[in-house]
Amino acid sequence: MFTIFNDSEQLVPIKVWLPNEDDLDETCLQQALNLSNLPFAFRHIALMPDTHTGYGMPIGGIFASSEVIIPNAVGVDIGCGMGFIHTNVPIKVLRETKTPNGSLAQYFVGQIMRSVPQGFEHHKQKQQSEFLNNYPVKQLYNYGVKHLPKIDEAHYQIGTLGGGNHFIELQEDEEGFLGIMVHTGSRNLGYKIANYFNRLAKTLNKKMVSTVPPQFDLAYLPINSEEARGYIGWMNFALEFAKHNRALIIGRVQDIVFEGLKRFAGIDDIKITMEVNAHHNYAACEKHFGKDVWVHRKGAIRANKGEFGIIPGAMASYSYIVEGLGNPESFNSASHGAGRVMGRKEAVRQFNVDEVLADFKEKGVILGKRRRGDTAEEYYKAYKDIDDVMTQQADLVKPLLKLKTVAVVKG
C-alpha cells in the first residue's frame, strides 16, 4: 500500500493497495483525486488492488462521509455482489458421469440456462417471493412515482442473472470438491433507482450552488435531507432484492445439481459446508476512526475481522473465498474481484471468439452463453491476475478457499 497526498492539491490522502502510482490508469487516478477534494470527504480515500475507472468514482474505491451520500459512489447496479455455496461433492463426478446430453457438467449447464433467465430476459410468469410480498415498498414512494420501479416488475426480475460480467459458475476447490458461485445484483430495479436519485442530486446541487464541479459526476444528497432518506430507503430495498435474487438463483442451481447427482450418479448424501452472500456496490452507516460515517463501497467488499467474503477472478480463472482481517486503513474493505485492465470493446478487438473458446477447451472449461460473439468481453486476459491482486491485499483478507472454473453460464 502507498499513499498519494499533496496538501496543496488535495484535502485528504488517497491510500492505494498497489505497488506504485504507475499501476493506476490516468482517469482512475483523476477520479480518486476528485474524491480527495470533496469538502465532506472523511479521513482518506481507499483504492483496492482491482481499482479501475468507473462513472464518477473508481471501481474498487471506498469513500466515507458523515455529511452526504453520493448515488454515483454506489453505482447503477446497487447491491451487485456474490453468492456461494461449498459442498462435499467430488468434482470428478461431474466430469466422469455421462448423461444423454454429454457429461454431467454439460447437462448442468444446459439445465441452468433453461431455468435462469440471462441478459435482458425476465421471467415470463410472476415469481413468488415472500420477501417481495412483505417489503413495505409503498412507504418509499415519496419521490418519483413515475420513474421508480413498481413492485410488480420485481416479481418478474427476481431470480434472473442479467448480462455483462454476471455469471453462474460450477467450481473446483484445491481438494477437488464442488462449489457453486453466482455474481449478480439488483437488475433493472437498481438501475432505475440509481439513475433517478443521481438526477435528483444533480438538480438539488444546482439549486444549492454546490462547490463540487459538475464534471466530477459526484452529485450528493445531504445526509439529513428528505432526498437522502429517500435514496437510502430505495437503496436498502435494492440491496435486499439483490441478496434474495442471488439466493433464489443459487437455490435453483442447487436443485438442478442435487437432482442430477442423484439421478445420474446415485449420489444423494450431499452436504453444504459453507454459504456466503455479500454485496460489493452499496453504502452503509458504520463506525470508523471513532466516528459514524456513510461508507460507500463501489466494487469493494466489507472485510470486518472474521467476516467471510468472495473475491472472484474472471471466467476460466480462479476465485477466492476469504476471511476479513478488519484493516481500519481500508475502512475494513477489500477488492471485489480481479479488476479490468481493458474495456469490453478493447477485449473484443484484441481477442477473437475462436481464440477464447479454444483456450476454454484446452482448460476443460464448459461455457454456457446464448451470444457467443461477445465472449471475449469477459475473457480472463482482459482482467488483472487474481493471484497478484490477492498478494497486494494480504493485509486485508486471508484466503480460505481457492476455486477454479469448471463450468460457467455467462449473461
Legacy VTK file of the C-alpha trace (Angstrom):
# vtk DataFile Version 3.0
C-alpha trace
ASCII
DATASET POLYDATA
POINTS 411 float
0.000 0.000 0.000
1.196 3.523 -0.754
-0.268 6.987 -0.153
-0.862 9.876 -2.535
-1.069 13.212 -0.768
-0.121 16.678 -1.908
-1.594 19.030 0.683
-1.617 21.907 -1.791
-3.783 19.915 -4.228
-5.812 17.536 -2.001
-7.985 17.845 1.075
-7.445 14.223 2.161
-4.923 11.499 1.199
-5.545 8.567 -1.152
-4.371 5.153 0.081
-3.775 2.663 -2.726
-3.254 -1.110 -2.393
-0.954 -1.335 -5.415
2.842 -1.271 -5.776
3.066 2.324 -7.070
1.270 5.153 -8.851
2.252 3.813 -12.287
-0.219 0.969 -11.690
-3.146 3.434 -11.758
-4.565 4.467 -15.103
-4.779 8.221 -15.636
-8.573 8.504 -15.492
-8.849 6.322 -12.398
-6.251 8.490 -10.640
-8.082 11.681 -11.609
-11.364 10.293 -10.260
-9.624 9.444 -6.980
-8.163 12.960 -6.820
-11.665 14.364 -7.380
-12.908 12.347 -4.413
-9.997 13.543 -2.288
-11.058 17.152 -2.914
-14.668 16.782 -1.837
-15.179 19.097 1.169
-17.065 16.383 3.057
-14.584 13.504 2.464
-13.676 11.764 5.734
-10.119 10.788 6.683
-8.886 9.406 3.315
-9.912 7.688 0.091
-9.068 3.976 -0.265
-8.402 2.211 -3.577
-8.271 -1.573 -3.710
-5.811 -3.524 -5.911
-8.528 -4.200 -8.522
-9.297 -0.481 -8.935
-10.068 0.937 -12.368
-12.085 3.741 -13.945
-15.808 3.897 -13.194
-18.530 6.524 -13.557
-17.628 9.423 -11.271
-15.823 7.214 -8.760
-13.255 4.476 -9.405
-14.459 0.904 -9.201
-12.603 -0.710 -6.333
-12.911 2.518 -4.362
-14.071 3.348 -0.836
-15.300 6.802 0.167
-16.630 7.794 3.602
-18.542 10.857 4.806
-20.665 11.799 7.795
-22.347 14.607 5.850
-23.548 13.264 2.494
-24.467 10.223 0.477
-23.497 10.046 -3.212
-25.635 7.849 -5.505
-22.880 7.623 -8.137
-20.415 6.418 -5.481
-22.606 3.319 -5.157
-23.309 2.998 -8.864
-26.127 1.816 -11.094
-26.076 -1.854 -10.074
-26.965 -1.312 -6.423
-26.310 -4.439 -4.400
-24.322 -6.204 -7.085
-22.433 -8.949 -5.326
-21.636 -12.603 -4.921
-23.287 -15.714 -3.556
-21.543 -19.032 -2.910
-22.122 -22.498 -1.517
-19.466 -25.158 -0.934
-20.299 -28.875 -1.000
-18.819 -32.269 -0.215
-19.342 -33.462 -3.832
-16.146 -34.613 -5.637
-15.849 -32.602 -8.856
-14.657 -35.678 -10.777
-18.241 -36.949 -10.684
-19.302 -34.017 -12.902
-16.590 -34.868 -15.439
-16.835 -38.656 -15.415
-20.602 -39.225 -15.205
-22.319 -39.402 -18.598
-25.853 -38.252 -19.432
-27.829 -38.161 -22.702
-26.575 -34.543 -23.009
-22.855 -35.183 -22.508
-21.025 -35.092 -19.190
-22.910 -34.275 -16.010
-21.255 -30.834 -16.017
-22.553 -30.183 -19.557
-26.011 -31.357 -18.506
-25.987 -28.928 -15.582
-25.046 -26.006 -17.828
-27.938 -26.762 -20.179
-30.417 -27.083 -17.320
-29.216 -23.859 -15.682
-29.548 -21.929 -18.931
-33.138 -23.125 -19.277
-34.025 -22.330 -15.654
-32.349 -18.947 -15.048
-33.084 -16.068 -17.481
-29.938 -14.300 -18.722
-29.117 -10.971 -20.339
-32.167 -8.730 -20.692
-34.554 -11.666 -20.177
-37.075 -11.640 -17.334
-39.355 -14.436 -16.182
-42.477 -14.864 -18.274
-44.514 -15.668 -15.169
-44.664 -13.745 -11.917
-42.307 -15.307 -9.362
-43.459 -15.935 -5.837
-41.337 -14.170 -3.228
-42.134 -13.843 0.453
-39.566 -11.042 0.637
-41.307 -9.003 -2.095
-44.768 -9.747 -0.702
-43.809 -8.367 2.710
-41.448 -5.487 1.891
-43.063 -2.086 2.630
-42.286 -0.599 -0.802
-45.312 1.733 -0.774
-43.716 3.693 2.071
-40.818 4.595 -0.256
-42.854 6.465 -2.879
-42.228 9.993 -1.609
-40.313 10.701 -4.802
-40.519 9.836 -8.475
-43.516 7.538 -8.579
-43.364 7.632 -12.386
-39.640 6.859 -12.516
-39.045 4.423 -9.670
-39.681 0.664 -10.065
-43.051 -0.922 -9.365
-43.245 -3.970 -7.144
-44.795 -6.000 -9.971
-41.607 -5.519 -12.007
-39.603 -7.052 -9.179
-41.678 -10.247 -9.252
-40.633 -10.841 -12.888
-36.967 -9.919 -12.353
-36.112 -11.798 -9.166
-34.175 -14.968 -9.961
-32.653 -13.549 -13.189
-28.934 -13.271 -13.915
-28.526 -10.244 -16.173
-25.637 -9.679 -18.576
-22.160 -8.149 -18.671
-19.845 -9.758 -16.138
-22.610 -11.557 -14.236
-22.218 -15.305 -14.095
-23.074 -18.668 -12.551
-20.087 -20.964 -12.065
-19.522 -24.538 -11.018
-16.085 -24.530 -9.394
-13.461 -26.885 -8.026
-11.531 -26.197 -4.834
-7.932 -27.322 -4.301
-9.098 -30.572 -2.691
-11.357 -31.430 -5.631
-14.779 -30.504 -4.207
-17.646 -28.653 -5.873
-18.612 -25.045 -5.207
-21.406 -23.008 -6.797
-20.879 -19.257 -7.268
-23.250 -16.570 -8.537
-22.490 -12.961 -9.457
-25.475 -10.668 -9.977
-27.237 -7.675 -8.448
-30.484 -5.721 -8.365
-31.084 -5.844 -12.125
-33.154 -3.065 -13.717
-34.624 -2.077 -10.332
-31.280 -0.866 -9.013
-30.536 0.837 -12.318
-33.750 2.864 -12.170
-33.219 3.799 -8.518
-29.599 4.871 -9.092
-30.379 6.982 -12.145
-33.400 8.678 -10.581
-31.576 9.732 -7.401
-28.422 10.744 -9.289
-30.559 13.096 -11.420
-32.287 14.352 -8.273
-28.909 15.015 -6.626
-27.710 16.978 -9.667
-30.830 19.147 -9.605
-30.531 19.697 -5.857
-26.813 20.583 -6.076
-27.533 23.129 -8.799
-30.137 24.823 -6.584
-27.713 24.756 -3.643
-24.950 26.269 -5.803
-22.700 23.371 -4.825
-18.939 23.913 -4.903
-18.429 20.378 -6.301
-17.748 20.749 -10.046
-20.456 19.033 -12.165
-17.758 17.348 -14.262
-16.766 15.271 -11.214
-20.109 13.447 -11.677
-20.369 13.120 -7.894
-23.679 14.846 -7.144
-24.576 14.365 -3.488
-27.527 14.352 -1.107
-27.073 15.990 2.340
-27.443 13.126 4.792
-30.223 14.767 6.846
-32.300 15.734 3.798
-35.556 14.068 2.744
-33.877 13.235 -0.576
-31.102 11.310 1.196
-33.644 9.431 3.320
-35.491 8.574 0.113
-32.343 7.270 -1.553
-31.294 5.251 1.494
-34.745 3.657 1.677
-34.729 2.693 -2.002
-31.088 1.615 -1.895
-31.816 -0.726 1.017
-34.727 -2.205 -0.932
-32.392 -2.800 -3.897
-29.815 -4.390 -1.590
-32.382 -6.801 -0.196
-33.648 -7.555 -3.688
-30.101 -8.310 -4.877
-29.445 -10.578 -1.893
-32.667 -12.520 -2.460
-32.026 -12.602 -6.212
-28.701 -14.369 -5.645
-30.218 -16.705 -3.059
-33.037 -17.684 -5.429
-30.616 -18.377 -8.305
-28.315 -20.425 -6.077
-31.332 -22.348 -4.789
-32.416 -23.221 -8.327
-28.909 -24.215 -9.388
-28.562 -26.285 -6.214
-31.824 -28.106 -7.035
-30.583 -28.840 -10.564
-27.220 -30.100 -9.325
-28.587 -32.192 -6.468
-31.295 -33.755 -8.671
-28.745 -34.536 -11.407
-26.289 -36.079 -8.976
-28.969 -38.366 -7.608
-30.437 -39.244 -10.992
-27.233 -39.916 -12.954
-24.592 -40.660 -10.304
-26.671 -42.148 -7.497
-25.408 -39.549 -5.029
-27.925 -38.185 -2.543
-25.821 -37.689 0.610
-24.889 -34.085 -0.223
-23.831 -31.582 2.402
-23.421 -27.819 2.120
-20.306 -26.954 4.116
-20.271 -23.163 3.629
-22.632 -20.391 2.466
-21.720 -16.757 1.734
-23.829 -13.923 0.251
-22.328 -10.421 0.133
-22.708 -7.105 -1.725
-19.917 -5.106 -3.326
-21.850 -1.999 -4.516
-23.518 -0.212 -1.602
-23.339 2.407 1.143
-23.759 1.719 4.855
-23.507 3.679 8.102
-20.541 2.317 10.064
-18.181 3.493 12.798
-14.620 4.164 11.654
-11.867 6.030 13.486
-14.364 6.781 16.265
-16.991 8.399 14.029
-20.250 7.273 12.412
-19.835 7.685 8.656
-21.531 6.525 5.487
-19.065 4.188 3.811
-19.547 3.942 0.035
-18.083 0.758 -1.429
-18.139 0.756 -5.231
-16.698 -2.539 -6.354
-15.370 -3.413 -2.899
-16.427 -5.894 -0.223
-16.670 -5.357 3.508
-13.916 -7.307 5.261
-14.532 -6.998 9.001
-12.332 -9.195 11.175
-13.560 -12.773 10.837
-16.172 -11.940 8.173
-16.373 -14.176 5.089
-16.185 -12.593 1.644
-15.987 -13.590 -2.024
-13.369 -12.303 -4.475
-13.917 -13.742 -7.954
-11.441 -13.764 -10.801
-12.562 -13.887 -14.431
-14.109 -16.894 -16.160
-11.662 -19.781 -16.707
-9.514 -18.316 -13.934
-9.588 -18.597 -10.135
-11.792 -17.171 -7.384
-11.288 -16.907 -3.630
-13.380 -17.250 -0.514
-11.710 -15.083 2.107
-11.856 -14.092 5.755
-11.598 -10.385 6.580
-8.760 -9.073 8.713
-10.549 -5.847 9.704
-7.876 -3.426 8.484
-9.021 0.083 9.534
-6.933 1.806 6.827
-9.171 0.267 4.121
-12.323 1.034 6.156
-12.466 -2.762 6.715
-12.718 -3.396 2.971
-11.087 -5.473 0.231
-11.278 -5.883 -3.541
-14.411 -7.247 -5.203
-12.557 -9.132 -7.924
-9.556 -9.076 -10.224
-10.268 -5.716 -11.878
-10.230 -4.961 -15.589
-7.096 -3.977 -17.486
-9.074 -3.180 -20.628
-12.655 -2.276 -21.503
-15.103 -4.707 -23.063
-14.785 -3.216 -26.576
-11.000 -3.377 -26.414
-11.161 -7.011 -25.255
-13.324 -7.909 -28.256
-10.820 -6.163 -30.552
-7.835 -7.973 -29.039
-9.226 -11.493 -28.568
-11.392 -13.269 -31.120
-14.079 -15.742 -30.125
-12.322 -18.782 -31.573
-9.189 -17.991 -29.559
-11.170 -17.702 -26.338
-13.176 -20.876 -26.940
-10.026 -22.827 -27.832
-8.431 -21.683 -24.575
-11.508 -22.780 -22.619
-11.476 -26.166 -24.341
-7.799 -26.668 -23.508
-8.541 -25.840 -19.851
-11.570 -28.159 -19.832
-13.963 -25.275 -19.053
-17.564 -25.630 -20.248
-19.166 -22.367 -21.383
-22.907 -21.700 -21.492
-23.734 -18.475 -23.321
-26.531 -17.511 -25.700
-24.492 -14.923 -27.630
-21.016 -16.239 -28.398
-19.941 -13.103 -30.305
-19.143 -11.060 -27.189
-17.495 -13.881 -25.211
-14.126 -12.090 -25.233
-15.590 -9.199 -23.201
-15.096 -11.229 -20.025
-12.037 -13.239 -21.055
-9.635 -13.593 -18.130
-6.860 -11.883 -20.120
-8.936 -8.672 -20.024
-8.505 -8.694 -16.223
-5.652 -8.409 -13.772
-4.125 -11.630 -12.464
-6.263 -12.552 -9.462
-3.278 -14.014 -7.605
-1.404 -10.708 -7.935
-4.471 -8.910 -6.576
-4.628 -11.266 -3.609
-0.919 -10.735 -2.858
-1.407 -6.956 -2.836
-4.184 -7.185 -0.229
-2.627 -9.733 2.108
-3.139 -7.231 4.941
-6.885 -7.005 4.215
-8.056 -10.625 3.868
-6.931 -14.198 4.456
-7.738 -16.770 1.703
-9.833 -19.741 2.853
-10.644 -21.441 -0.461
-9.139 -21.139 -3.934
-11.534 -22.238 -6.660
-11.097 -22.729 -10.397
-13.807 -22.581 -13.061
-15.198 -25.946 -14.210
-18.300 -24.645 -15.996
-19.713 -21.143 -16.413
-23.022 -19.674 -17.547
-22.492 -16.082 -18.705
-25.168 -13.438 -19.091
LINES 1 412
411 0 1 2 3 4 5 6 7 8 9 10 11 12 13 14 15 16 17 18 19 20 21 22 23 24 25 26 27 28 29 30 31 32 33 34 35 36 37 38 39 40 41 42 43 44 45 46 47 48 49 50 51 52 53 54 55 56 57 58 59 60 61 62 63 64 65 66 67 68 69 70 71 72 73 74 75 76 77 78 79 80 81 82 83 84 85 86 87 88 89 90 91 92 93 94 95 96 97 98 99 100 101 102 103 104 105 106 107 108 109 110 111 112 113 114 115 116 117 118 119 120 121 122 123 124 125 126 127 128 129 130 131 132 133 134 135 136 137 138 139 140 141 142 143 144 145 146 147 148 149 150 151 152 153 154 155 156 157 158 159 160 161 162 163 164 165 166 167 168 169 170 171 172 173 174 175 176 177 178 179 180 181 182 183 184 185 186 187 188 189 190 191 192 193 194 195 196 197 198 199 200 201 202 203 204 205 206 207 208 209 210 211 212 213 214 215 216 217 218 219 220 221 222 223 224 225 226 227 228 229 230 231 232 233 234 235 236 237 238 239 240 241 242 243 244 245 246 247 248 249 250 251 252 253 254 255 256 257 258 259 260 261 262 263 264 265 266 267 268 269 270 271 272 273 274 275 276 277 278 279 280 281 282 283 284 285 286 287 288 289 290 291 292 293 294 295 296 297 298 299 300 301 302 303 304 305 306 307 308 309 310 311 312 313 314 315 316 317 318 319 320 321 322 323 324 325 326 327 328 329 330 331 332 333 334 335 336 337 338 339 340 341 342 343 344 345 346 347 348 349 350 351 352 353 354 355 356 357 358 359 360 361 362 363 364 365 366 367 368 369 370 371 372 373 374 375 376 377 378 379 380 381 382 383 384 385 386 387 388 389 390 391 392 393 394 395 396 397 398 399 400 401 402 403 404 405 406 407 408 409 410
